[in-house]
Amino acid sequence: MIKKLTLLVSALVLMAVAYMYIAEPRYWSRYLNTFRSSGTGADSPVFDSRMEVFPSVRPYEIPTAVVPSIEPDALEAMVEYAQAFDSFALVVVHNGEIQLEWYREDYSRESLTRSESMHKSLQALLVGVAVEAALIGSIDDRIGDYIDELNADARGDTRIRDYLQMSTGLEPFGSGISPFGDALRWLYASDINAATLAIPQVAPPGATFDYHDANTQTLGILLNRVYDRPYADYLYDVIWNPVGAGLAEVWLDSDGGVAHHNCCLLARAIDWANVGQMMLQGGQFNGTRVVSEEWIAQQTRPNLTPHYGFQTWLASNEAANPRQDGGGYERSEGWLADDVFYFSGYGAQRVYVSRQKGLVIVRLGPAAGHFPKIAEEWDNTFLVNTAVRGLR
C-alpha cells in the first residue's frame, strides 16, 4: 500500500512538473539554464532572444600609453586582484590613454560579456538626451503623462525623477533563486513590460531609496514611447555610435519582443571604457557632444542616499553602502578619490570613473568562481585605490 502511494505521489509530482514546463517552456528553460552559464556568460542559453546594436560607423580606439602614467607595480597588483576573482577583462585608462588592457586567456578584446546592471546607467543617459531633445518635458513630469497604463492608480503621479533615483515605492521583490520567487519570475517573463506594469506601489514615492529592477524597466518603457523606435536603433544613435563602440547585443524578453533595459547588454570591455571616458569628459567624446555636462552632473549627484545618483552608483565614505550585503559593495578602506562614480552590475561588473584623477577602470567577470557566483570578499575600493596610489 505504501509503495503504491509513493508511486502515485511521484507520478503526480512528475505530471505537475511536466504541466508547468509545457505551460511556460521559455521561463523554465531560462531558469534551468541560469545554472549552466560558462565562459563569459554571454553564451548562456538564457539569452535566447537578442537584438544587435551595430558597430559604430566611426569606431574609436582609446590610444595606448607609450610610457604608462601608473606605476608597473600598481598595474601588476590590479591584474593579480582581477585574476584572483576569476575576471574576464580589466581595462585601465588614465588621462585618455590605456595603461592596461588585460584579458583572461579564453577571452579577448572582441569578446562580449553580460554587463548585468551596468546597463541601467545607460538608461539615465538616454533619459538625459530625451530631455534635451524635448521628447521629455522634465524629469519632474508625472510618469503617467507618458505611460498611460500607470494612470489606473497612484503610480501615474510618480515622477520620472523617482524612477531615476530608485524611490518609487514599488513592492519589493522577494529574495532568493526559487523558481517560484518574484524576482526570477519577473526577470524571465516572456512579456517583461506587462510584468513590470503589474507591480503595485506599496509606499509613497520620493521618500525612500529602494533599488528595484522594475524602476529601470519602466524607464525603458518610457524611452521606447518617446523615441518611438526599436531600442537598439536609438541606443546606437544616442550613445553607441557617438562613442565609437563595436558590436553589442541586447537581450529580448521573447523572439521579436522588447528589450531588457534593467540588465544584460552584451558588449566588449573596451567599449565600456569608451562610455566611461565620455562620462569622465563631461558628456563629450572625441570632440562629439553626447550628452550635456549638466546632465552628467545630475546623474552623478547624490539623491536620497550618498551612494546613488540617477541609475548610477557613487563612492561615499560617509556610511556603509545600503546594498552592502554580500553584493560586492564592501570596502576595506575609504575611497582615495572622493568623486568616484560607477556603473555596477551583479558579479562586480564595474566601470569606475574619477574625473578628479582622470581615471576610468573597467572590470568584467564574476566576483569569484564559476559565473554567476559572487563572493563577499570583493573589495569595491581596491582597483581604484591601487591605481590612485600608483599615479606617477
Steps between C-alpha positions, in 0.01 A plus 500: 500500500778742597692411184193569283440830679865602446474416130177699473651804669810477277281477192297804608817699564637411155168593341500834682859572389417403142192724503697799632764456230243464222311806628812720520780336298704820451495585869608154614765475229648832610482407866677166452761656272581758768720237661671391178676823401862466394785714375404866492134426558412661166457153350236405754180354350316728743557767233290311248369812323723792407512820299825635355636846566720549196860618515564871471556643153775706660680254729738646752776331693637672806876532441740284698756682716857472374625565852239401762406772749418237764782311670556145364472352851153651538385369163640156584314499832178590321543210255574260784186615679294457185641150451428407860133573436486309172452818293449502124644844428669800662555830318666799667499844336677805641501845343343363184756222443474127562741403776393137513281273288493148640282201410470151636651243265161386366384860444610781265426860405229376262318287757157609619405464864178550692509838667225427751376823663769722348241529222283703739735799485453524124126548557570814702714634214219431253251682723739797518523524122121462468454797736748707299316407179166600660368147458452512877387831648666459840612222731248643747216413261251233602594161359131458415532780243710261294380152605122515508464153652638634829215751533269225624634563851730727700808382311410740220584796727852374571770723351751384240761620750381236748566225248846641428596510869327173604237652727168394346365296792437196280442170678844341553587166346552202725861387523654168407520283190181300546328441164179614667648825636401844375842607373570221253134475399524865399847482344420199280148607403412471130337844525731700725307826455166348602667342803652838587175695472328246725722577803302700756614807689505433875672813638497873421745591222793734544568417864715187520776350287415144399704343221245332272560364148144584397576871540751478219277288280227761542745762380556273201128502425508881524801522267342272241187715501680833455765385252241289315765272346650160580728527803815390316446778243487792741764350731727494195418857396514656846794318663658210316593674176612829661746315727636289214392168650495157334240228459272443800186299563185578699312223679132479401216358707386281209555448128430836339408638842623795702837573654613452857605848610576391854793276414699288263631710214759265347799716410879523485707622793677759285167654401403542865833685535389734221170565681691563824733742323199689363365529856840617625509768230168640615291353219744556213691236306764556232366847431134396488244616755306188606307639797519831680747559780208616714332162463819309586520713815137415588545131428803476727368714786374340827126489552327312782821321590861614461561177307263552206423758233289425193537127425868543592690408816717749688804449720439634847699475820208630706332170582464137400350440157129407533564188290803396701361152556730272304428670171853620431469848656711442811822696534807453718584871518375840392504611138819693416317697231186651649332567164481142373177386337446163340280282287437183695366154423453172682825304525700822550471622141639851523582818312668726757554867408688776682511833318723637776765235433435457126426129555271250329518138613293220346481160668281219366446151634357311796619617839632151569467157348275373226242751381267618649651442844594813694725515804466735792878546496488737200648834614325780314783750559798280411536572129440875529718549806783290358498706181491829694794393716690407186453829315831648396 
